[in-house]
């Protein structure tokens, strides 16, 4: 059978990171707030860029964004499917913790 393949995963990350060096396709972004005690007030977002460093990241090379906001939407989980958006240089993630620091992200790509 042809056309069956798998996706690779970035693994969980909580800070800016180079996820992939080289070309590929963005499949999805998943975000999860891992707050277990106290008030559930934990918001963060990740912006994915087609570049290799934070210095090269810009609005022009942004290819994906995901927001996880427990107070804004009442949920601690979010996922977005990107249907194979192509990147050519690499996949660099910029993470911003708006409130708290317990949000983790995971990116799938191939």
Contact map, one row per residue, 1 for C-alpha under 8 A:
11110000000000000000000000000000000000000000000000000000000000000000000000000000000000000000000000000000000000
11110000000000000000000000000000000000000000000000000000000000000000000000000000000000000000000000000000000000
11111000000000000000000000000000000000000000000000000000000000000000000000000000000000000000000000000000000000
11111100000000000000000000000000000000000000000000000000000000000000000000000000000000000000000000000000000000
00111110000000000000000000000000000000000000000000000000000000000000000000000000000000000000000000000000000000
00011111000000000000000000000000000000000000000000000000000000000000000000000000000000000000000000000000000001
00001111100000000000000000100000000000000000000000000000000000000000000000000000000000000000000000000000000111
00000111110000000000000000000000000000000000000000000000000000000000000000000000000000000000000000000000000111
00000011111000000000000000000000000000000000000000000000000000000000000000000000000000000000000000000000011110
00000001111110000010000000000000000000000000000000000000000000000000000000000000000000000000000000000000011100
00000000111110000000000000000000000000000000000000000000000000000000000000000000000000000000000000000000011000
00000000011111000000000000000000000000000000000000000000000000000000000000000000000000000000000000000001110000
00000000011111101000000000000000000000000000000000000000000000000000000000000000000000000000000000000001110000
00000000000111110000000000000000000000000000000000000000000000000000000000000000000000000000001000001111100000
00000000000011111000000000000000000000000000000000000000000000000000000000000000000000000000111100000000000000
00000000000001111100000000000000000000000000000000000100000000000000000000000000000000000001111000000000000000
00000000000010111110000000000000000000000000000000000000000000000000000000000000000000000001110000000000000000
00000000000000011111100000000000000000000000000000011000000000000000000000000000000000000111100000000000000000
00000000010000001111100000000000000000000000000000000000000000000000000000000000000000000111100000000000000000
00000000000000000111111000000000000000000000000000000000000000000000000000000000000000000111000000000000000000
00000000000000000111111000000000000000000000000000010000000000000000000000000000000000001110000000000000000000
00000000000000000001111100000000000000000000000000000000000000000000000000000000000000011110000000000000000000
00000000000000000001111110000000000000000000000000000000000000000000000000000000000001111100000000000000000000
00000000000000000000011111000000000000000000000000000000000000000000000000000000000001110100000000000000000011
00000000000000000000001111100000000000000000000000000000000000000000000000000000000111100000000000000000000011
00000000000000000000000111110000000000000000000000000000000000000000000000000000011111100000000000000000001111
00000010000000000000000011111000000000000000000000000000000000000000000000000000111110000000000000000000001111
00000000000000000000000001111100000000000000000000000000000000000000000000000011111000000000000000000000001110
00000000000000000000000000111110000000000000000000000000000000000100000000000011110000000000000000000000111100
00000000000000000000000000011111000000000000000000000000000000000100000000001111000000000000000000000000111000
00000000000000000000000000001111100000000000000000000000000000000111000000011110000000000000000000000011110000
00000000000000000000000000000111110000000000000000000000000000000001000000011100000000000000000000000011100000
00000000000000000000000000000011111000000110000000000000000000000001010000011000000000000000000000000111000000
00000000000000000000000000000001111100000000000000000000000000000000000000010000000000000000000000000111000000
00000000000000000000000000000000111111010100000000000000000000000000000000000000000000000000000000000110000000
00000000000000000000000000000000011111010000000000000000000000000000000000000000000000000000000000000000000000
00000000000000000000000000000000001111110000000000000000000000000000000000000000000000000000000000000000000000
00000000000000000000000000000000001111110000000000000000000000000000000000000000000000000000000000000000000000
00000000000000000000000000000000000011111000000000000000000000000000000000000000000000000000000000000000000000
00000000000000000000000000000000001111111100000000000000000000000000011000000000000000000000000000000000000000
00000000000000000000000000000000000000111110000000000000000000000000111000000000000000000000000000110000000000
00000000000000000000000000000000101000011111000000000000000000000000111000000000000000000000000011111110000000
00000000000000000000000000000000100000001111100000000000000000000011111000000000000000000000000011110010000000
00000000000000000000000000000000000000000111110000000000000000000011100000000000000000000000001111101010000000
00000000000000000000000000000000000000000011111000000000000000001111000000000000000000000000001111000000000000
00000000000000000000000000000000000000000001111100000000000000001110000000000000000000000000111100000000100000
00000000000000000000000000000000000000000000111110000000000001111100000000000000000000000000111000000000000000
00000000000000000000000000000000000000000000011111000000000001111000000000000000000000000011110000000000000000
00000000000000000000000000000000000000000000001111100000110011110000000000000000000000000111100000000000000000
00000000000000000000000000000000000000000000000111110000100011100000000000000000000000111111000000000000000000
00000000000000000000000000000000000000000000000011111001100010000000000000000000000000001111000000000000000000
00000000000000000100100000000000000000000000000001111101100000000000000000000000000000001111000000000000000000
00000000000000000100000000000000000000000000000000111111100000000000000000000000000000000001000000000000000000
00000000000000010000000000000000000000000000000000011111100000000000000000000000000000000001010000000000000000
00000000000000000000000000000000000000000000000000001111100000000000000000000000000000000000000000000000000000
00000000000000000000000000000000000000000000000000111111110000000000000000000000000000000000000000000000000000
00000000000000000000000000000000000000000000000011111111111011000000000000000000000000000001000000000000000000
00000000000000000000000000000000000000000000000010000001111111000000000000000000000000000000000000000000000000
00000000000000000000000000000000000000000000000000000000111111000000000000000000000000000000000000000000000000
00000000000000000000000000000000000000000000000000000000011111000000000000000000000000000000000000000000000000
00000000000000000000000000000000000000000000000011100000111111100000000000000000000000000000000000000000000000
00000000000000000000000000000000000000000000001111000000111111111000000000000000000000000000000000000000000000
00000000000000000000000000000000000000000000001111000000000011111000000000000000000010100000000000000000000000
00000000000000000000000000000000000000000000001110000000000001111100000000000000010000000000000000000000000000
00000000000000000000000000000000000000000000111100000000000001111110000000000000000000000000000000000000000000
00000000000000000000000000001110000000000000111000000000000000011111000000000111000000000000000000000000000000
00000000000000000000000000000010000000000011110000000000000000001111100000000100000000000000000000000000000000
00000000000000000000000000000011100000000011100000000000000000000111110000111100000000000000000000000010000000
00000000000000000000000000000000000000001111000000000000000000000011111111110000000000000000000000000000000000
00000000000000000000000000000000100000011110000000000000000000000001111111110000000000000000000000000000000000
00000000000000000000000000000000000000011110000000000000000000000000111111100000000000000000000000000000000000
00000000000000000000000000000000000000000000000000000000000000000000111111000000000000000000000000000000000000
00000000000000000000000000000000000000000000000000000000000000000000111111100000000000000000000000000000000000
00000000000000000000000000000000000000000000000000000000000000000000111111110000000000000000000000000000000000
00000000000000000000000000000000000000000000000000000000000000000001111011111100000000000000000000000000000000
00000000000000000000000000000011110000000000000000000000000000000001110001111100000000000000000000000000000000
00000000000000000000000000000111100000000000000000000000000000000001000000111110000000000000000000000000000000
00000000000000000000000000000111000000000000000000000000000000000111000000111111000000000000000000000000000000
00000000000000000000000000011110000000000000000000000000000000000100000000001111100000000000000000000000000000
00000000000000000000000000011100000000000000000000000000000000000100000000000111110000000000000000000000000000
00000000000000000000000000111000000000000000000000000000000000000000000000000011111000000000000000000000000000
00000000000000000000000001111000000000000000000000000000000000010000000000000001111110000000000000000000000000
00000000000000000000000001110000000000000000000000000000000000000000000000000000111110000000000000000000000000
00000000000000000000000011100000000000000000000000000000000000000000000000000000011111000000000000000000000010
00000000000000000000000011100000000000000000000000000000000000100000000000000000011111100000000000000000000000
00000000000000000000001111000000000000000000000000000000000000000000000000000000000111110000000000000000000000
00000000000000000000001111000000000000000000000001000000000000100000000000000000000011111110000000000000000000
00000000000000000000011100000000000000000000000001000000000000000000000000000000000001111100000000000000000000
00000000000000000000111000000000000000000000000001110000000000000000000000000000000000111110000000000000000000
00000000000000000111111100000000000000000000000011110000000000000000000000000000000000111111000000000000000000
00000000000000000111110000000000000000000000000111110000000000000000000000000000000000101111100000000000000000
00000000000000011111000000000000000000000000000111111100100000000000000000000000000000000111110000000000000000
00000000000000111110000000000000000000000000011110000000000000000000000000000000000000000011111000000000000000
00000000000000111000000000000000000000000000011100000100000000000000000000000000000000000001111100000000000000
00000000000001110000000000000000000000000001111000000000000000000000000000000000000000000000111110000000000000
00000000000000100000000000000000000000000001110000000000000000000000000000000000000000000000011111000000000000
00000000000000000000000000000000000000000111100000000000000000000000000000000000000000000000001111111010000000
00000000000000000000000000000000000000000111100000000000000000000000000000000000000000000000000111110000000000
00000000000000000000000000000000000000001111000000000000000000000000000000000000000000000000000011111000000000
00000000000000000000000000000000000000001110000000000000000000000000000000000000000000000000000011111110000000
00000000000001000000000000000000000000000101000000000000000000000000000000000000000000000000000010111110000000
00000000000001000000000000000000111000000100000000000000000000000000000000000000000000000000000000011111000000
00000000000001000000000000000011111000000111000000000000000000000001000000000000000000000000000010011111100000
00000000000111000000000000000011110000000000000000000000000000000000000000000000000000000000000000000111110000
00000000000111000000000000001111000000000000010000000000000000000000000000000000000000000000000000000011111000
00000000111110000000000000001110000000000000000000000000000000000000000000000000000000000000000000000001111100
00000000111000000000000001111100000000000000000000000000000000000000000000000000000000000000000000000000111110
00000011110000000000000001111000000000000000000000000000000000000000000000000000000000000000000000000000011111
00000011100000000000000111110000000000000000000000000000000000000000000000000000000100000000000000000000001111
00000111000000000000000111100000000000000000000000000000000000000000000000000000000000000000000000000000000111
